[in-house]
Amino acid sequence: MFAVPALYEPFGNVHLEALAAGVPVLTSARAGGAEVVTRGRNGWVVQAPGGEAIAEGLRALRESDAARLAAAARASAEPFTYQTQAEGFETLYQHLKR
């Protein structure tokens, strides 16, 4: 697992890189990457990055099925490809052009 219980992180690629590698992520609700992490499915999100909350999340992940977490982590990163991003920008630009 990868733990990044940041006080603030505006969606760093580190979340997606870990998930794409099949590594479950523990993060905080204040990190932008938290939007792709589902508690208990592909990682763990703590509301406030304090010791007790982090320990609880790490314990829960450690006791979960590693293969299931890895597969869910990988699947959750797959929609965030460069191709998808380029298509999104193209759609936006076509909309703005009208």
Chimera marker file (.cmm) of the C-alpha trace (Angstrom):
<marker_set name="trace">
<marker id="1" x="0.000" y="0.000" z="0.000" r="1" g="1" b="0" radius="0.5"/>
<marker id="2" x="0.979" y="3.632" z="-0.456" r="1" g="1" b="0" radius="0.5"/>
<marker id="3" x="0.200" y="6.193" z="2.248" r="1" g="1" b="0" radius="0.5"/>
<marker id="4" x="-0.004" y="9.897" z="1.452" r="1" g="1" b="0" radius="0.5"/>
<marker id="5" x="-2.151" y="11.410" z="4.239" r="1" g="1" b="0" radius="0.5"/>
<marker id="6" x="-1.499" y="14.963" z="3.095" r="1" g="1" b="0" radius="0.5"/>
<marker id="7" x="-2.863" y="18.082" z="4.753" r="1" g="1" b="0" radius="0.5"/>
<marker id="8" x="-3.326" y="19.414" z="1.210" r="1" g="1" b="0" radius="0.5"/>
<marker id="9" x="-2.522" y="17.970" z="-2.220" r="1" g="1" b="0" radius="0.5"/>
<marker id="10" x="-4.222" y="19.352" z="-5.355" r="1" g="1" b="0" radius="0.5"/>
<marker id="11" x="-4.497" y="15.971" z="-7.143" r="1" g="1" b="0" radius="0.5"/>
<marker id="12" x="-0.920" y="15.001" z="-7.490" r="1" g="1" b="0" radius="0.5"/>
<marker id="13" x="-0.218" y="12.296" z="-9.994" r="1" g="1" b="0" radius="0.5"/>
<marker id="14" x="1.255" y="10.219" z="-7.203" r="1" g="1" b="0" radius="0.5"/>
<marker id="15" x="-2.213" y="8.869" z="-6.349" r="1" g="1" b="0" radius="0.5"/>
<marker id="16" x="-2.867" y="7.739" z="-9.911" r="1" g="1" b="0" radius="0.5"/>
<marker id="17" x="0.628" y="6.326" z="-10.336" r="1" g="1" b="0" radius="0.5"/>
<marker id="18" x="0.212" y="4.130" z="-7.270" r="1" g="1" b="0" radius="0.5"/>
<marker id="19" x="-3.282" y="3.017" z="-8.287" r="1" g="1" b="0" radius="0.5"/>
<marker id="20" x="-2.156" y="2.292" z="-11.860" r="1" g="1" b="0" radius="0.5"/>
<marker id="21" x="0.567" y="0.067" z="-10.430" r="1" g="1" b="0" radius="0.5"/>
<marker id="22" x="-2.099" y="-1.854" z="-8.513" r="1" g="1" b="0" radius="0.5"/>
<marker id="23" x="-1.109" y="-0.371" z="-5.174" r="1" g="1" b="0" radius="0.5"/>
<marker id="24" x="-3.932" y="0.610" z="-2.810" r="1" g="1" b="0" radius="0.5"/>
<marker id="25" x="-3.696" y="4.203" z="-1.556" r="1" g="1" b="0" radius="0.5"/>
<marker id="26" x="-4.310" y="5.648" z="1.888" r="1" g="1" b="0" radius="0.5"/>
<marker id="27" x="-4.909" y="9.368" z="1.579" r="1" g="1" b="0" radius="0.5"/>
<marker id="28" x="-6.734" y="12.222" z="3.262" r="1" g="1" b="0" radius="0.5"/>
<marker id="29" x="-10.004" y="13.808" z="2.228" r="1" g="1" b="0" radius="0.5"/>
<marker id="30" x="-8.104" y="17.053" z="1.591" r="1" g="1" b="0" radius="0.5"/>
<marker id="31" x="-6.001" y="15.484" z="-1.138" r="1" g="1" b="0" radius="0.5"/>
<marker id="32" x="-7.375" y="15.855" z="-4.640" r="1" g="1" b="0" radius="0.5"/>
<marker id="33" x="-6.532" y="12.237" z="-5.359" r="1" g="1" b="0" radius="0.5"/>
<marker id="34" x="-9.073" y="11.192" z="-2.744" r="1" g="1" b="0" radius="0.5"/>
<marker id="35" x="-11.787" y="11.534" z="-5.366" r="1" g="1" b="0" radius="0.5"/>
<marker id="36" x="-10.629" y="8.285" z="-7.017" r="1" g="1" b="0" radius="0.5"/>
<marker id="37" x="-10.026" y="6.363" z="-3.789" r="1" g="1" b="0" radius="0.5"/>
<marker id="38" x="-12.947" y="4.460" z="-2.320" r="1" g="1" b="0" radius="0.5"/>
<marker id="39" x="-12.554" y="3.465" z="1.293" r="1" g="1" b="0" radius="0.5"/>
<marker id="40" x="-12.068" y="-0.288" z="1.542" r="1" g="1" b="0" radius="0.5"/>
<marker id="41" x="-12.302" y="-0.853" z="-2.221" r="1" g="1" b="0" radius="0.5"/>
<marker id="42" x="-9.034" y="0.472" z="-3.679" r="1" g="1" b="0" radius="0.5"/>
<marker id="43" x="-7.596" y="2.204" z="-0.640" r="1" g="1" b="0" radius="0.5"/>
<marker id="44" x="-8.650" y="4.249" z="2.355" r="1" g="1" b="0" radius="0.5"/>
<marker id="45" x="-9.553" y="7.907" z="2.862" r="1" g="1" b="0" radius="0.5"/>
<marker id="46" x="-9.134" y="9.523" z="6.267" r="1" g="1" b="0" radius="0.5"/>
<marker id="47" x="-11.049" y="12.711" z="7.031" r="1" g="1" b="0" radius="0.5"/>
<marker id="48" x="-8.196" y="14.244" z="9.027" r="1" g="1" b="0" radius="0.5"/>
<marker id="49" x="-4.648" y="12.908" z="8.777" r="1" g="1" b="0" radius="0.5"/>
<marker id="50" x="-4.150" y="12.072" z="12.447" r="1" g="1" b="0" radius="0.5"/>
<marker id="51" x="-2.317" y="9.102" z="13.897" r="1" g="1" b="0" radius="0.5"/>
<marker id="52" x="-5.388" y="7.116" z="14.969" r="1" g="1" b="0" radius="0.5"/>
<marker id="53" x="-7.180" y="7.517" z="11.637" r="1" g="1" b="0" radius="0.5"/>
<marker id="54" x="-4.076" y="6.621" z="9.649" r="1" g="1" b="0" radius="0.5"/>
<marker id="55" x="-3.406" y="3.569" z="11.826" r="1" g="1" b="0" radius="0.5"/>
<marker id="56" x="-7.029" y="2.437" z="11.395" r="1" g="1" b="0" radius="0.5"/>
<marker id="57" x="-6.799" y="2.766" z="7.608" r="1" g="1" b="0" radius="0.5"/>
<marker id="58" x="-3.463" y="0.986" z="7.361" r="1" g="1" b="0" radius="0.5"/>
<marker id="59" x="-4.741" y="-1.814" z="9.578" r="1" g="1" b="0" radius="0.5"/>
<marker id="60" x="-7.918" y="-2.199" z="7.507" r="1" g="1" b="0" radius="0.5"/>
<marker id="61" x="-5.942" y="-2.327" z="4.260" r="1" g="1" b="0" radius="0.5"/>
<marker id="62" x="-3.418" y="-4.777" z="5.675" r="1" g="1" b="0" radius="0.5"/>
<marker id="63" x="-6.250" y="-7.096" z="6.739" r="1" g="1" b="0" radius="0.5"/>
<marker id="64" x="-8.045" y="-6.884" z="3.371" r="1" g="1" b="0" radius="0.5"/>
<marker id="65" x="-7.666" y="-9.205" z="0.403" r="1" g="1" b="0" radius="0.5"/>
<marker id="66" x="-4.523" y="-7.904" z="-1.309" r="1" g="1" b="0" radius="0.5"/>
<marker id="67" x="-5.410" y="-9.266" z="-4.752" r="1" g="1" b="0" radius="0.5"/>
<marker id="68" x="-8.876" y="-7.681" z="-4.649" r="1" g="1" b="0" radius="0.5"/>
<marker id="69" x="-7.436" y="-4.325" z="-3.557" r="1" g="1" b="0" radius="0.5"/>
<marker id="70" x="-4.772" y="-4.450" z="-6.276" r="1" g="1" b="0" radius="0.5"/>
<marker id="71" x="-7.283" y="-5.219" z="-9.028" r="1" g="1" b="0" radius="0.5"/>
<marker id="72" x="-9.623" y="-2.450" z="-7.859" r="1" g="1" b="0" radius="0.5"/>
<marker id="73" x="-6.724" y="0.005" z="-7.588" r="1" g="1" b="0" radius="0.5"/>
<marker id="74" x="-5.607" y="-0.698" z="-11.148" r="1" g="1" b="0" radius="0.5"/>
<marker id="75" x="-9.155" y="-0.487" z="-12.504" r="1" g="1" b="0" radius="0.5"/>
<marker id="76" x="-9.781" y="2.855" z="-10.798" r="1" g="1" b="0" radius="0.5"/>
<marker id="77" x="-6.789" y="4.447" z="-12.550" r="1" g="1" b="0" radius="0.5"/>
<marker id="78" x="-7.576" y="3.155" z="-16.023" r="1" g="1" b="0" radius="0.5"/>
<marker id="79" x="-10.036" y="5.936" z="-16.956" r="1" g="1" b="0" radius="0.5"/>
<marker id="80" x="-7.344" y="8.579" z="-16.403" r="1" g="1" b="0" radius="0.5"/>
<marker id="81" x="-5.236" y="8.061" z="-19.518" r="1" g="1" b="0" radius="0.5"/>
<marker id="82" x="-3.595" y="10.730" z="-21.654" r="1" g="1" b="0" radius="0.5"/>
<marker id="83" x="-5.954" y="9.676" z="-24.468" r="1" g="1" b="0" radius="0.5"/>
<marker id="84" x="-8.998" y="10.312" z="-22.275" r="1" g="1" b="0" radius="0.5"/>
<marker id="85" x="-7.602" y="13.664" z="-21.216" r="1" g="1" b="0" radius="0.5"/>
<marker id="86" x="-6.942" y="14.682" z="-24.836" r="1" g="1" b="0" radius="0.5"/>
<marker id="87" x="-10.461" y="13.638" z="-25.852" r="1" g="1" b="0" radius="0.5"/>
<marker id="88" x="-11.885" y="15.652" z="-22.962" r="1" g="1" b="0" radius="0.5"/>
<marker id="89" x="-9.990" y="18.750" z="-24.061" r="1" g="1" b="0" radius="0.5"/>
<marker id="90" x="-11.103" y="18.247" z="-27.650" r="1" g="1" b="0" radius="0.5"/>
<marker id="91" x="-14.741" y="17.991" z="-26.553" r="1" g="1" b="0" radius="0.5"/>
<marker id="92" x="-14.367" y="21.125" z="-24.443" r="1" g="1" b="0" radius="0.5"/>
<marker id="93" x="-12.728" y="23.081" z="-27.277" r="1" g="1" b="0" radius="0.5"/>
<marker id="94" x="-15.414" y="21.977" z="-29.749" r="1" g="1" b="0" radius="0.5"/>
<marker id="95" x="-18.073" y="23.134" z="-27.293" r="1" g="1" b="0" radius="0.5"/>
<marker id="96" x="-16.374" y="26.503" z="-26.766" r="1" g="1" b="0" radius="0.5"/>
<marker id="97" x="-15.938" y="26.951" z="-30.531" r="1" g="1" b="0" radius="0.5"/>
<marker id="98" x="-19.708" y="26.911" z="-31.088" r="1" g="1" b="0" radius="0.5"/>
<link id1="1" id2="2" r="1" g="1" b="0" radius="0.2"/>
<link id1="2" id2="3" r="1" g="1" b="0" radius="0.2"/>
<link id1="3" id2="4" r="1" g="1" b="0" radius="0.2"/>
<link id1="4" id2="5" r="1" g="1" b="0" radius="0.2"/>
<link id1="5" id2="6" r="1" g="1" b="0" radius="0.2"/>
<link id1="6" id2="7" r="1" g="1" b="0" radius="0.2"/>
<link id1="7" id2="8" r="1" g="1" b="0" radius="0.2"/>
<link id1="8" id2="9" r="1" g="1" b="0" radius="0.2"/>
<link id1="9" id2="10" r="1" g="1" b="0" radius="0.2"/>
<link id1="10" id2="11" r="1" g="1" b="0" radius="0.2"/>
<link id1="11" id2="12" r="1" g="1" b="0" radius="0.2"/>
<link id1="12" id2="13" r="1" g="1" b="0" radius="0.2"/>
<link id1="13" id2="14" r="1" g="1" b="0" radius="0.2"/>
<link id1="14" id2="15" r="1" g="1" b="0" radius="0.2"/>
<link id1="15" id2="16" r="1" g="1" b="0" radius="0.2"/>
<link id1="16" id2="17" r="1" g="1" b="0" radius="0.2"/>
<link id1="17" id2="18" r="1" g="1" b="0" radius="0.2"/>
<link id1="18" id2="19" r="1" g="1" b="0" radius="0.2"/>
<link id1="19" id2="20" r="1" g="1" b="0" radius="0.2"/>
<link id1="20" id2="21" r="1" g="1" b="0" radius="0.2"/>
<link id1="21" id2="22" r="1" g="1" b="0" radius="0.2"/>
<link id1="22" id2="23" r="1" g="1" b="0" radius="0.2"/>
<link id1="23" id2="24" r="1" g="1" b="0" radius="0.2"/>
<link id1="24" id2="25" r="1" g="1" b="0" radius="0.2"/>
<link id1="25" id2="26" r="1" g="1" b="0" radius="0.2"/>
<link id1="26" id2="27" r="1" g="1" b="0" radius="0.2"/>
<link id1="27" id2="28" r="1" g="1" b="0" radius="0.2"/>
<link id1="28" id2="29" r="1" g="1" b="0" radius="0.2"/>
<link id1="29" id2="30" r="1" g="1" b="0" radius="0.2"/>
<link id1="30" id2="31" r="1" g="1" b="0" radius="0.2"/>
<link id1="31" id2="32" r="1" g="1" b="0" radius="0.2"/>
<link id1="32" id2="33" r="1" g="1" b="0" radius="0.2"/>
<link id1="33" id2="34" r="1" g="1" b="0" radius="0.2"/>
<link id1="34" id2="35" r="1" g="1" b="0" radius="0.2"/>
<link id1="35" id2="36" r="1" g="1" b="0" radius="0.2"/>
<link id1="36" id2="37" r="1" g="1" b="0" radius="0.2"/>
<link id1="37" id2="38" r="1" g="1" b="0" radius="0.2"/>
<link id1="38" id2="39" r="1" g="1" b="0" radius="0.2"/>
<link id1="39" id2="40" r="1" g="1" b="0" radius="0.2"/>
<link id1="40" id2="41" r="1" g="1" b="0" radius="0.2"/>
<link id1="41" id2="42" r="1" g="1" b="0" radius="0.2"/>
<link id1="42" id2="43" r="1" g="1" b="0" radius="0.2"/>
<link id1="43" id2="44" r="1" g="1" b="0" radius="0.2"/>
<link id1="44" id2="45" r="1" g="1" b="0" radius="0.2"/>
<link id1="45" id2="46" r="1" g="1" b="0" radius="0.2"/>
<link id1="46" id2="47" r="1" g="1" b="0" radius="0.2"/>
<link id1="47" id2="48" r="1" g="1" b="0" radius="0.2"/>
<link id1="48" id2="49" r="1" g="1" b="0" radius="0.2"/>
<link id1="49" id2="50" r="1" g="1" b="0" radius="0.2"/>
<link id1="50" id2="51" r="1" g="1" b="0" radius="0.2"/>
<link id1="51" id2="52" r="1" g="1" b="0" radius="0.2"/>
<link id1="52" id2="53" r="1" g="1" b="0" radius="0.2"/>
<link id1="53" id2="54" r="1" g="1" b="0" radius="0.2"/>
<link id1="54" id2="55" r="1" g="1" b="0" radius="0.2"/>
<link id1="55" id2="56" r="1" g="1" b="0" radius="0.2"/>
<link id1="56" id2="57" r="1" g="1" b="0" radius="0.2"/>
<link id1="57" id2="58" r="1" g="1" b="0" radius="0.2"/>
<link id1="58" id2="59" r="1" g="1" b="0" radius="0.2"/>
<link id1="59" id2="60" r="1" g="1" b="0" radius="0.2"/>
<link id1="60" id2="61" r="1" g="1" b="0" radius="0.2"/>
<link id1="61" id2="62" r="1" g="1" b="0" radius="0.2"/>
<link id1="62" id2="63" r="1" g="1" b="0" radius="0.2"/>
<link id1="63" id2="64" r="1" g="1" b="0" radius="0.2"/>
<link id1="64" id2="65" r="1" g="1" b="0" radius="0.2"/>
<link id1="65" id2="66" r="1" g="1" b="0" radius="0.2"/>
<link id1="66" id2="67" r="1" g="1" b="0" radius="0.2"/>
<link id1="67" id2="68" r="1" g="1" b="0" radius="0.2"/>
<link id1="68" id2="69" r="1" g="1" b="0" radius="0.2"/>
<link id1="69" id2="70" r="1" g="1" b="0" radius="0.2"/>
<link id1="70" id2="71" r="1" g="1" b="0" radius="0.2"/>
<link id1="71" id2="72" r="1" g="1" b="0" radius="0.2"/>
<link id1="72" id2="73" r="1" g="1" b="0" radius="0.2"/>
<link id1="73" id2="74" r="1" g="1" b="0" radius="0.2"/>
<link id1="74" id2="75" r="1" g="1" b="0" radius="0.2"/>
<link id1="75" id2="76" r="1" g="1" b="0" radius="0.2"/>
<link id1="76" id2="77" r="1" g="1" b="0" radius="0.2"/>
<link id1="77" id2="78" r="1" g="1" b="0" radius="0.2"/>
<link id1="78" id2="79" r="1" g="1" b="0" radius="0.2"/>
<link id1="79" id2="80" r="1" g="1" b="0" radius="0.2"/>
<link id1="80" id2="81" r="1" g="1" b="0" radius="0.2"/>
<link id1="81" id2="82" r="1" g="1" b="0" radius="0.2"/>
<link id1="82" id2="83" r="1" g="1" b="0" radius="0.2"/>
<link id1="83" id2="84" r="1" g="1" b="0" radius="0.2"/>
<link id1="84" id2="85" r="1" g="1" b="0" radius="0.2"/>
<link id1="85" id2="86" r="1" g="1" b="0" radius="0.2"/>
<link id1="86" id2="87" r="1" g="1" b="0" radius="0.2"/>
<link id1="87" id2="88" r="1" g="1" b="0" radius="0.2"/>
<link id1="88" id2="89" r="1" g="1" b="0" radius="0.2"/>
<link id1="89" id2="90" r="1" g="1" b="0" radius="0.2"/>
<link id1="90" id2="91" r="1" g="1" b="0" radius="0.2"/>
<link id1="91" id2="92" r="1" g="1" b="0" radius="0.2"/>
<link id1="92" id2="93" r="1" g="1" b="0" radius="0.2"/>
<link id1="93" id2="94" r="1" g="1" b="0" radius="0.2"/>
<link id1="94" id2="95" r="1" g="1" b="0" radius="0.2"/>
<link id1="95" id2="96" r="1" g="1" b="0" radius="0.2"/>
<link id1="96" id2="97" r="1" g="1" b="0" radius="0.2"/>
<link id1="97" id2="98" r="1" g="1" b="0" radius="0.2"/>
</marker_set>
